[in-house]
């Protein structure tokens, strides 16, 4: 699969996406991070759009630009959310949670 100038094997992207979807579900349901729900919904919609264009080899430029902008907006929401959280404490062994 080609997205812009990036190429991903279909099997690799489906494996990683399943893991990301589980992580996003956890963040939304247990940590109450609303941006994670938006990202999960975005990824599922983006997957359908990409699958629709698989035979063409890549996405139309306008569609790609729209997906990139939506992705950036959601990432910014997550970064903004986390910017208000207190920093994690660091112990001598590493990060404490």
Long-range contacts (C-beta under 8 A, 24 or more apart in sequence): 1-50, 1-54, 2-57, 2-58, 3-50, 3-58, 3-59, 3-64, 4-58, 4-59, 4-64, 4-68, 17-43, 17-47, 33-78, 33-81, 34-77, 34-81, 35-74, 35-77, 35-78, 35-81, 36-78, 38-74, 38-77, 39-74, 39-75, 39-78, 42-70, 42-71, 42-74, 46-71
